[in-house]
Amino acid sequence: MRAAYRRYVDARCLPTPDGEYTPEALEEMQAAMLDALRAEGPLPDEMRLHLGFAFEYVCAGLADQLLTPIKRPGGREAPIAKSAQQGAIRYLRWCEDGRIEDSSPVRTVAQAFDVVERVVRRWRAAWKDRETPALHEDFGADSVVAFMKADGRVYRRFVKKPEARRPR
């Protein structure tokens, strides 16, 4: 938490003469804010205050620099989609390890997430060099199946499918 706060304060010290922040400073502030929100413990007062002001702007229908996307949009998956994929990857790996019996795990995941099997294979390839998403040791195969299905529901809810092209 302290490291995130220190990064945030250092970035806040870099406003331009007109009071705005450079894209680099904003990107660092946003990353530090995310780190602090994910850490355990209370949010430092200055960060909480700044975030509160940012949401006041949003609630009033105004844009706030802190909540402005810095990176160029497009081509990236939403964080919630990547998070939901963890359940799919864990399920696939547990099937590969023989801890879950499923003769067609890719099809099972594709159905749960309402995607084509090619998409599931692409996820598996993208995760090949990464660790299997952690799970508390008290959970077993039934939990892995349940979490995969729950992640599939989250994915279907928040990741909208592109509309099919209609013939003219």
N, CA, C and O of each residue as an XYZ file, in Angstrom:
672
protein
N       0.830     -1.181      0.000
C       0.000      0.000      0.000
C       0.882      1.254      0.000
O       0.609      2.212     -0.724
N       1.920      1.238      0.803
C       2.795      2.420      0.872
C       3.462      2.713     -0.463
O       3.563      3.866     -0.880
N       3.916      1.649     -1.131
C       4.573      1.848     -2.423
C       3.595      2.449     -3.436
O       3.965      3.339     -4.203
N       2.361      1.969     -3.440
C       1.352      2.503     -4.355
C       1.079      3.972     -4.041
O       0.968      4.796     -4.949
N       0.973      4.289     -2.779
C       0.711      5.675     -2.388
C       1.879      6.574     -2.786
O       1.668      7.683     -3.278
N       3.099      6.107     -2.579
C       4.278      6.905     -2.932
C       4.303      7.171     -4.440
O       4.598      8.285     -4.872
N       3.990      6.137     -5.245
C       3.929      6.317     -6.700
C       2.850      7.328     -7.077
O       3.042      8.151     -7.972
N       1.739      7.258     -6.399
C       0.621      8.160     -6.676
C       1.017      9.603     -6.376
O       0.781     10.501     -7.185
N       1.615      9.817     -5.221
C       2.020     11.172     -4.825
C       3.082     11.709     -5.777
O       3.028     12.874     -6.172
N       4.043     10.875     -6.146
C       5.081     11.318     -7.084
C       4.479     11.727     -8.418
O       4.892     12.727     -9.005
N       3.508     10.963     -8.901
C       2.858     11.288    -10.175
C       2.021     12.550    -10.068
O       1.953     13.324    -11.022
N       1.384     12.772     -8.929
C       0.560     13.976     -8.745
C       1.404     15.235     -8.728
O       0.885     16.330     -8.942
N       2.683     15.097     -8.479
C       3.567     16.261     -8.435
C       3.985     16.709     -9.825
O       4.797     17.626     -9.951
N       3.456     16.093    -10.865
C       3.877     16.394    -12.225
C       2.801     17.054    -13.087
O       2.705     16.734    -14.272
N       1.985     17.967    -12.539
C       0.974     18.595    -13.406
C       1.640     19.578    -14.367
O       2.718     20.105    -14.089
N       0.991     19.810    -15.483
C       1.466     20.806    -16.441
C       1.101     22.183    -15.911
O       0.342     22.281    -14.947
N       1.625     23.263    -16.519
C       1.311     24.615    -16.024
C      -0.183     24.944    -15.968
O      -0.602     25.763    -15.149
N      -0.982     24.322    -16.822
C      -2.426     24.618    -16.806
C      -3.185     23.778    -15.775
O      -4.414     23.827    -15.724
N      -2.456     23.000    -14.947
C      -3.098     22.225    -13.887
C      -3.514     20.835    -14.302
O      -3.932     20.035    -13.465
N      -3.406     20.533    -15.589
C      -3.721     19.189    -16.073
C      -2.513     18.291    -15.830
O      -1.421     18.777    -15.533
N      -2.709     16.995    -15.955
C      -1.617     16.034    -15.797
C      -1.212     15.493    -17.150
O      -2.039     15.370    -18.053
N       0.048     15.173    -17.287
C       0.518     14.562    -18.527
C      -0.062     13.155    -18.626
O      -0.429     12.568    -17.608
N      -0.148     12.615    -19.819
C      -0.631     11.228    -19.946
C       0.219     10.248    -19.132
O      -0.308      9.290    -18.566
N       1.519     10.487    -19.075
C       2.400      9.607    -18.305
C       2.070      9.671    -16.818
O       2.014      8.643    -16.142
N       1.852     10.888    -16.312
C       1.509     11.054    -14.894
C       0.164     10.404    -14.591
O       0.009      9.731    -13.572
N      -0.817     10.609    -15.489
C      -2.137     10.002    -15.285
C      -2.059      8.479    -15.305
O      -2.701      7.811    -14.494
N      -1.279      7.933    -16.225
C      -1.150      6.481    -16.295
C      -0.546      5.940    -14.991
O      -0.986      4.906    -14.488
N       0.446      6.626    -14.453
C       1.070      6.202    -13.200
C       0.096      6.352    -12.022
O       0.030      5.486    -11.150
N      -0.656      7.456    -12.007
C      -1.638      7.659    -10.940
C      -2.703      6.565    -10.976
O      -3.086      6.029     -9.936
N      -3.178      6.237    -12.181
C      -4.207      5.206    -12.313
C      -3.682      3.846    -11.870
O      -4.373      3.109    -11.167
N      -2.464      3.515    -12.279
C      -1.880      2.234    -11.886
C      -1.681      2.168    -10.376
O      -1.938      1.136     -9.755
N      -1.222      3.272     -9.785
C      -1.014      3.313     -8.333
C      -2.349      3.210     -7.599
O      -2.442      2.534     -6.574
N      -3.376      3.872     -8.113
C      -4.708      3.808     -7.507
C      -5.236      2.375     -7.560
O      -5.793      1.886     -6.578
N      -5.065      1.700     -8.696
C      -5.521      0.316     -8.826
C      -4.776     -0.586     -7.847
O      -5.388     -1.431     -7.194
N      -3.461     -0.413     -7.743
C      -2.675     -1.202     -6.782
C      -3.177     -0.994     -5.361
O      -3.311     -1.947     -4.594
N      -3.454      0.263     -5.016
C      -3.921      0.574     -3.664
C      -5.308     -0.023     -3.403
O      -5.573     -0.521     -2.309
N      -6.185      0.026     -4.400
C      -7.528     -0.540     -4.236
C      -7.484     -2.062     -4.082
O      -8.328     -2.646     -3.403
N      -6.510     -2.690     -4.707
C      -6.382     -4.144     -4.608
C      -5.680     -4.588     -3.332
O      -5.802     -5.744     -2.926
N      -4.954     -3.686     -2.706
C      -4.208     -4.036     -1.492
C      -5.162     -4.102     -0.302
O      -6.254     -3.534     -0.319
N      -4.720     -4.804      0.713
C      -5.516     -4.858      1.936
C      -5.276     -3.593      2.741
O      -4.205     -2.990      2.667
N      -6.259     -3.205      3.493
C      -6.124     -2.025      4.336
C      -6.853     -0.837      3.746
O      -7.314     -0.876      2.605
N      -6.951      0.214      4.533
C      -7.685      1.399      4.084
C      -6.916      2.173      3.023
O      -5.686      2.156      2.993
N      -7.646      2.838      2.169
C      -7.078      3.688      1.139
C      -6.560      4.969      1.796
O      -7.267      5.564      2.609
N      -5.346      5.405      1.463
C      -4.836      6.661      2.036
C      -5.801      7.814      1.761
O      -6.446      7.862      0.713
N      -5.890      8.728      2.701
C      -6.865      9.826      2.624
C      -6.780     10.623      1.328
O      -7.809     10.930      0.727
N      -5.572     10.960      0.891
C      -5.437     11.765     -0.324
C      -5.983     11.028     -1.546
O      -6.650     11.624     -2.392
N      -5.698      9.735     -1.632
C      -6.201      8.953     -2.758
C      -7.726      8.812     -2.681
O      -8.412      8.923     -3.697
N      -8.241      8.575     -1.503
C      -9.690      8.456     -1.312
C     -10.384      9.760     -1.686
O     -11.425      9.745     -2.343
N      -9.818     10.880     -1.273
C     -10.392     12.190     -1.576
C     -10.395     12.448     -3.082
O     -11.400     12.885     -3.643
N      -9.256     12.171     -3.734
C      -9.156     12.392     -5.174
C     -10.136     11.499     -5.934
O     -10.777     11.948     -6.884
N     -10.253     10.242     -5.520
C     -11.197      9.332     -6.155
C     -12.641      9.794     -5.913
O     -13.484      9.706     -6.806
N     -12.916     10.280     -4.710
C     -14.243     10.815     -4.403
C     -14.598     11.996     -5.297
O     -15.713     12.070     -5.813
N     -13.650     12.930     -5.487
C     -13.893     14.074     -6.374
C     -14.119     13.597     -7.813
O     -14.980     14.122     -8.518
N     -13.347     12.609     -8.236
C     -13.489     12.100     -9.597
C     -14.895     11.545     -9.808
O     -15.507     11.774    -10.851
N     -15.408     10.814     -8.815
C     -16.754     10.259     -8.960
C     -17.832     11.330     -8.822
O     -18.910     11.190     -9.399
N     -17.564     12.387     -8.076
C     -18.517     13.504     -8.040
C     -18.659     14.105     -9.434
O     -19.764     14.432     -9.866
N     -17.537     14.247    -10.132
C     -17.579     14.758    -11.503
C     -18.413     13.827    -12.379
O     -19.288     14.278    -13.118
N     -18.137     12.534    -12.294
C     -18.852     11.562    -13.117
C     -20.347     11.600    -12.816
O     -21.167     11.574    -13.733
N     -20.701     11.661    -11.538
C     -22.122     11.715    -11.154
C     -22.802     12.983    -11.647
O     -24.012     13.000    -11.871
N     -22.027     14.037    -11.815
C     -22.571     15.300    -12.313
C     -22.566     15.353    -13.839
O     -22.980     16.348    -14.435
N     -22.090     14.263    -14.474
C     -22.072     14.215    -15.935
C     -20.856     14.868    -16.545
O     -20.859     15.189    -17.733
N     -19.819     15.069    -15.761
C     -18.597     15.703    -16.247
C     -17.461     14.688    -16.297
O     -17.460     13.701    -15.562
N     -16.506     14.943    -17.165
C     -15.334     14.061    -17.263
C     -14.312     14.471    -16.216
O     -14.186     15.650    -15.885
N     -13.591     13.502    -15.704
C     -12.499     13.774    -14.775
C     -11.248     13.104    -15.314
O     -11.297     11.976    -15.803
N     -10.127     13.805    -15.222
C      -8.875     13.276    -15.752
C      -8.497     11.926    -15.171
O      -8.021     11.055    -15.898
N      -8.701     11.738    -13.880
C      -8.280     10.501    -13.232
C      -8.980      9.290    -13.830
O      -8.409      8.199    -13.857
N     -10.200      9.462    -14.307
C     -10.981      8.350    -14.842
C     -10.978      8.294    -16.370
O     -11.780      7.576    -16.966
N     -10.086      9.042    -16.998
C      -9.980      9.060    -18.447
C      -9.043      7.953    -18.913
O      -7.915      7.866    -18.426
N      -9.473      7.112    -19.835
C      -8.565      6.077    -20.350
C      -7.355      6.720    -21.020
O      -7.490      7.657    -21.806
N      -6.190      6.208    -20.702
C      -4.957      6.744    -21.258
C      -4.500      5.916    -22.448
O      -4.050      6.457    -23.459
N      -4.618      4.613    -22.321
C      -4.170      3.740    -23.404
C      -5.173      3.772    -24.542
O      -6.372      3.963    -24.338
N      -4.656      3.581    -25.737
C      -5.491      3.588    -26.928
C      -6.490      2.433    -26.874
O      -6.103      1.299    -26.591
N      -7.766      2.703    -27.142
C      -8.770      1.641    -27.089
C      -8.650      0.691    -28.274
O      -8.045      1.007    -29.299
N      -9.236     -0.457    -28.101
C      -9.318     -1.420    -29.186
C      -8.278     -2.517    -29.083
O      -7.155     -2.296    -28.631
N      -8.673     -3.697    -29.510
C      -7.747     -4.802    -29.584
C      -7.420     -5.467    -28.255
O      -6.704     -6.468    -28.236
N      -7.909     -4.954    -27.178
C      -7.613     -5.547    -25.880
C      -8.906     -6.067    -25.275
O      -9.992     -5.535    -25.508
N      -8.753     -7.115    -24.498
C      -9.917     -7.650    -23.812
C     -10.179     -6.857    -22.543
O      -9.259     -6.342    -21.908
N     -11.439     -6.769    -22.193
C     -11.809     -6.106    -20.954
C     -11.248     -6.893    -19.770
O     -11.197     -8.121    -19.822
N     -10.832     -6.216    -18.716
C     -10.302     -6.936    -17.548
C     -11.252     -7.985    -16.993
O     -10.804     -9.032    -16.525
N     -12.563     -7.726    -17.035
C     -13.501     -8.705    -16.505
C     -13.503     -9.970    -17.367
O     -13.731    -11.065    -16.852
N     -13.251     -9.832    -18.672
C     -13.179    -11.008    -19.539
C     -11.961    -11.852    -19.181
O     -12.053    -13.077    -19.101
N     -10.831    -11.207    -18.969
C      -9.618    -11.935    -18.589
C      -9.787    -12.597    -17.228
O      -9.313    -13.712    -17.009
N     -10.455    -11.913    -16.329
C     -10.684    -12.480    -15.006
C     -11.566    -13.720    -15.104
O     -11.303    -14.726    -14.445
N     -12.605    -13.651    -15.917
C     -13.510    -14.794    -16.071
C     -12.803    -15.977    -16.727
O     -13.134    -17.130    -16.451
N     -11.837    -15.696    -17.589
C     -11.107    -16.764    -18.261
C     -10.317    -17.631    -17.273
O      -9.999    -18.779    -17.581
N     -10.005    -17.105    -16.113
C      -9.252    -17.878    -15.129
C      -9.981    -19.174    -14.761
O      -9.356    -20.227    -14.636
N     -11.284    -19.093    -14.592
C     -12.065    -20.283    -14.276
C     -12.007    -21.306    -15.397
O     -11.958    -22.509    -15.144
N     -12.013    -20.829    -16.639
C     -11.932    -21.723    -17.786
C     -10.567    -22.403    -17.848
O     -10.479    -23.610    -18.071
N      -9.516    -21.636    -17.652
C      -8.159    -22.185    -17.707
C      -7.942    -23.191    -16.590
O      -7.373    -24.258    -16.820
N      -8.386    -22.868    -15.388
C      -8.247    -23.800    -14.263
C      -8.971    -25.111    -14.585
O      -8.432    -26.195    -14.363
N     -10.185    -25.002    -15.105
C     -10.965    -26.192    -15.459
C     -10.220    -27.032    -16.499
O     -10.094    -28.247    -16.340
N      -9.729    -26.392    -17.558
C      -9.019    -27.119    -18.608
C      -7.782    -27.826    -18.052
O      -7.512    -28.978    -18.393
N      -7.049    -27.145    -17.213
C      -5.828    -27.743    -16.664
C      -6.139    -28.876    -15.681
O      -5.412    -29.867    -15.628
N      -7.206    -28.732    -14.913
C      -7.586    -29.815    -14.009
C      -8.017    -31.027    -14.836
O      -7.760    -32.162    -14.435
N      -8.658    -30.812    -15.969
C      -9.027    -31.922    -16.846
C      -7.769    -32.577    -17.417
O      -7.665    -33.803    -17.459
N      -6.819    -31.758    -17.855
C      -5.561    -32.293    -18.392
C      -4.814    -33.109    -17.340
O      -4.205    -34.131    -17.658
N      -4.861    -32.655    -16.081
C      -4.180    -33.355    -14.986
C      -4.928    -34.602    -14.518
O      -4.411    -35.366    -13.703
N      -6.141    -34.811    -15.029
C      -6.919    -35.975    -14.629
C      -7.692    -35.794    -13.335
O      -8.247    -36.759    -12.808
N      -7.739    -34.568    -12.812
C      -8.483    -34.334    -11.567
C      -9.975    -34.149    -11.835
O     -10.798    -34.262    -10.926
N     -10.314    -33.863    -13.100
C     -11.714    -33.757    -13.521
C     -11.857    -34.626    -14.764
O     -11.054    -34.526    -15.692
N     -12.875    -35.477    -14.783
C     -13.126    -36.313    -15.950
C     -14.081    -35.596    -16.891
O     -15.227    -35.304    -16.549
N     -13.575    -35.323    -18.082
C     -14.374    -34.688    -19.120
C     -13.706    -35.043    -20.438
O     -12.553    -34.678    -20.668
N     -14.414    -35.744    -21.296
C     -13.825    -36.188    -22.565
C     -13.678    -35.044    -23.569
O     -12.910    -35.163    -24.523
N     -14.394    -33.947    -23.371
C     -14.286    -32.799    -24.281
C     -14.347    -31.493    -23.469
O     -15.336    -30.764    -23.545
N     -13.296    -31.199    -22.698
C     -13.323    -30.015    -21.844
C     -13.406    -28.698    -22.613
O     -14.006    -27.737    -22.131
N     -12.810    -28.648    -23.802
C     -12.882    -27.413    -24.588
C     -14.333    -27.126    -24.962
O     -14.777    -25.981    -24.885
N     -15.067    -28.151    -25.363
C     -16.481    -27.972    -25.706
C     -17.292    -27.564    -24.473
O     -18.175    -26.711    -24.561
N     -16.988    -28.175    -23.330
C     -17.694    -27.843    -22.088
C     -17.509    -26.362    -21.746
O     -18.470    -25.667    -21.414
N     -16.272    -25.894    -21.831
C     -15.991    -24.486    -21.527
C     -16.662    -23.587    -22.564
O     -17.257    -22.569    -22.211
N     -16.567    -23.956    -23.832
C     -17.181    -23.142    -24.886
C     -18.685    -22.982    -24.648
O     -19.241    -21.900    -24.838
N     -19.327    -24.062    -24.235
C     -20.764    -23.983    -23.963
C     -21.051    -23.110    -22.745
O     -21.994    -22.319    -22.754
N     -20.247    -23.250    -21.711
C     -20.472    -22.462    -20.493
C     -20.269    -20.971    -20.744
O     -20.953    -20.141    -20.146
N     -19.333    -20.630    -21.624
C     -19.015    -19.234    -21.895
C     -19.740    -18.705    -23.128
O     -19.654    -17.516    -23.434
N     -20.447    -19.570    -23.829
C     -21.168    -19.229    -25.058
C     -20.224    -18.633    -26.101
O     -20.479    -17.571    -26.668
N     -19.128    -19.349    -26.333
C     -18.164    -18.979    -27.367
C     -17.901    -20.214    -28.216
O     -18.284    -21.322    -27.840
N     -17.254    -20.030    -29.346
C     -16.890    -21.175    -30.172
C     -15.624    -21.821    -29.595
O     -14.855    -21.168    -28.890
N     -15.421    -23.075    -29.892
C     -14.286    -23.814    -29.336
C     -12.945    -23.178    -29.709
O     -11.989    -23.244    -28.937
N     -12.877    -22.568    -30.881
C     -11.648    -21.895    -31.323
C     -11.230    -20.824    -30.324
O     -10.038    -20.642    -30.076
N     -12.181    -20.123    -29.755
C     -11.891    -19.078    -28.772
C     -11.279    -19.696    -27.515
O     -10.319    -19.158    -26.965
N     -11.820    -20.803    -27.067
C     -11.284    -21.478    -25.870
C      -9.858    -21.950    -26.134
O      -8.989    -21.814    -25.274
N      -9.617    -22.500    -27.313
C      -8.250    -22.932    -27.646
C      -7.293    -21.736    -27.687
O      -6.131    -21.849    -27.298
N      -7.788    -20.603    -28.155
C      -6.957    -19.383    -28.179
C      -6.642    -18.927    -26.756
O      -5.523    -18.495    -26.481
N      -7.619    -19.018    -25.847
C      -7.361    -18.678    -24.438
C      -6.285    -19.593    -23.871
O      -5.345    -19.142    -23.216
N      -6.440    -20.886    -24.136
C      -5.479    -21.859    -23.610
C      -4.074    -21.548    -24.125
O      -3.110    -21.624    -23.363
N      -3.950    -21.206    -25.389
C      -2.641    -20.862    -25.955
C      -2.084    -19.587    -25.315
O      -0.886    -19.496    -25.047
N      -2.954    -18.608    -25.073
C      -2.498    -17.352    -24.467
C      -2.031    -17.548    -23.029
O      -1.189    -16.790    -22.547
N      -2.559    -18.545    -22.345
C      -2.228    -18.808    -20.942
C      -1.141    -19.875    -20.798
O      -0.811    -20.248    -19.673
N      -0.573    -20.377    -21.898
C       0.332    -21.531    -21.827
C       1.549    -21.308    -20.940
O       2.019    -22.247    -20.298
N       2.066    -20.093    -20.889
C       3.259    -19.811    -20.088
C       2.938    -19.268    -18.699
O       3.840    -18.902    -17.945
N       1.669    -19.217    -18.369
C       1.269    -18.671    -17.072
C       0.852    -19.787    -16.131
O       0.441    -20.869    -16.551
N       0.971    -19.490    -14.855
C       0.572    -20.446    -13.821
C      -0.932    -20.694    -13.876
O      -1.704    -19.850    -14.333
N      -1.322    -21.861    -13.405
C      -2.740    -22.155    -13.258
C      -3.301    -21.207    -12.202
O      -2.714    -21.069    -11.129
N      -4.430    -20.551    -12.488
C      -5.004    -19.640    -11.493
C      -5.184    -20.337    -10.148
O      -5.696    -21.454    -10.070
N      -4.756    -19.660     -9.105
C      -4.754    -20.239     -7.757
C      -6.169    -20.510     -7.260
O      -7.135    -19.851     -7.645
N      -6.245    -21.505     -6.392
C      -7.497    -21.867     -5.755
C      -7.155    -22.369     -4.363
O      -6.204    -23.132     -4.191
N      -7.911    -21.951     -3.388
C      -7.646    -22.380     -2.012
C      -7.649    -23.895     -1.948
O      -8.463    -24.551     -2.597
N      -6.747    -24.441     -1.171
C      -6.565    -25.895     -1.098
C      -7.798    -26.653     -0.606
O      -7.900    -27.859     -0.828
N      -8.725    -25.980      0.048
C      -9.938    -26.639      0.531
C     -10.919    -26.960     -0.592
O     -11.834    -27.763     -0.408
N     -10.732    -26.339     -1.749
C     -11.655    -26.552     -2.864
C     -11.190    -27.712     -3.729
O      -9.994    -27.898     -3.956
N     -12.143    -28.480     -4.201
C     -11.835    -29.633     -5.036
C     -12.433    -29.493     -6.421
O     -12.788    -28.399     -6.858
N     -12.537    -30.627     -7.103
C     -13.009    -30.652     -8.486
C     -14.427    -30.077     -8.621
O     -14.713    -29.358     -9.578
N     -15.306    -30.389     -7.673
C     -16.676    -29.848     -7.752
C     -16.661    -28.327     -7.740
O     -17.436    -27.689     -8.453
N     -15.791    -27.751     -6.939
C     -15.691    -26.294     -6.868
C     -15.125    -25.724     -8.158
O     -15.580    -24.681     -8.627
N     -14.138    -26.398     -8.734
C     -13.552    -25.925     -9.995
C     -14.621    -25.894    -11.083
O     -14.692    -24.944    -11.863
N     -15.448    -26.928    -11.134
C     -16.544    -26.979    -12.113
C     -17.534    -25.841    -11.840
O     -17.946    -25.139    -12.764
N     -17.911    -25.663    -10.581
C     -18.874    -24.614    -10.228
C     -18.319    -23.225    -10.538
O     -19.039    -22.367    -11.049
N     -17.039    -23.003    -10.230
C     -16.430    -21.692    -10.501
C     -16.338    -21.437    -12.008
O     -16.543    -20.311    -12.461
N     -16.032    -22.481    -12.782
C     -15.956    -22.315    -14.234
C     -17.325    -21.907    -14.779
O     -17.422    -21.012    -15.619
N     -18.372    -22.561    -14.303
C     -19.725    -22.224    -14.766
C     -20.119    -20.812    -14.341
O     -20.743    -20.083    -15.112
N     -19.758    -20.425    -13.122
C     -20.051    -19.066    -12.649
C     -19.280    -18.038    -13.473
O     -19.826    -16.998    -13.841
N     -18.009    -18.331    -13.764
C     -17.225    -17.421    -14.603
C     -17.816    -17.332    -16.000
O     -17.780    -16.271    -16.624
N     -18.363    -18.443    -16.499
C     -19.035    -18.423    -17.796
C     -20.235    -17.491    -17.791
O     -20.470    -16.767    -18.759
N     -20.995    -17.509    -16.702
C     -22.159    -16.598    -16.595
C     -21.697    -15.149    -16.555
O     -22.304    -14.283    -17.185
N     -20.624    -14.882    -15.818
C     -20.078    -13.516    -15.761
C     -19.625    -13.089    -17.153
O     -19.932    -11.985    -17.603
N     -18.905    -13.960    -17.821
C     -18.401    -13.655    -19.154
C     -19.565    -13.343    -20.108
O     -19.533    -12.345    -20.828
N     -20.584    -14.202    -20.106
C     -21.734    -13.982    -20.992
C     -22.432    -12.668    -20.673
O     -22.944    -11.995    -21.568
N     -22.449    -12.309    -19.403
C     -23.151    -11.081    -19.015
C     -22.387     -9.829    -19.432
O     -22.990     -8.866    -19.907
N     -21.082     -9.834    -19.262
C     -20.313     -8.610    -19.456
C     -19.579     -8.517    -20.785
O     -19.164     -7.427    -21.180
N     -19.413     -9.617    -21.472
C     -18.729     -9.589    -22.767
C     -19.768     -9.840    -23.840
O     -20.201    -10.969    -24.066
N     -20.149     -8.778    -24.481
C     -21.209     -8.870    -25.485
C     -20.652     -9.409    -26.787
O     -19.560     -9.040    -27.221
N     -21.427    -10.292    -27.401
C     -21.038    -10.839    -28.696
C     -21.315     -9.794    -29.770
O     -22.293     -9.051    -29.690
N     -20.440     -9.744    -30.779
C     -20.738     -8.823    -31.876
C     -21.965     -9.305    -32.638
O     -22.186    -10.506    -32.792
N     -22.746     -8.363    -33.103
C     -23.949     -8.722    -33.838
C     -23.546     -9.368    -35.164
O     -22.593     -8.938    -35.815
N     -24.277    -10.392    -35.546
C     -24.009    -11.055    -36.818
C     -24.339    -10.103    -37.954
O     -25.292     -9.326    -37.887
N     -23.554    -10.183    -38.965
C     -23.827     -9.316    -40.136
C     -25.079     -9.829    -40.856
O     -25.250    -11.022    -41.108
N     -25.911     -8.893    -41.158
C     -27.166     -9.238    -41.852
C     -26.975     -9.056    -43.350
O     -26.408     -8.056    -43.789
N     -27.441    -10.011    -44.128
C     -27.322     -9.840    -45.594
C     -28.184     -8.676    -46.049
O     -29.246     -8.406    -45.490
N     -27.712     -8.012    -47.052
C     -28.446     -6.838    -47.577
C     -29.329     -7.197    -48.717
O     -30.010     -6.331    -49.267
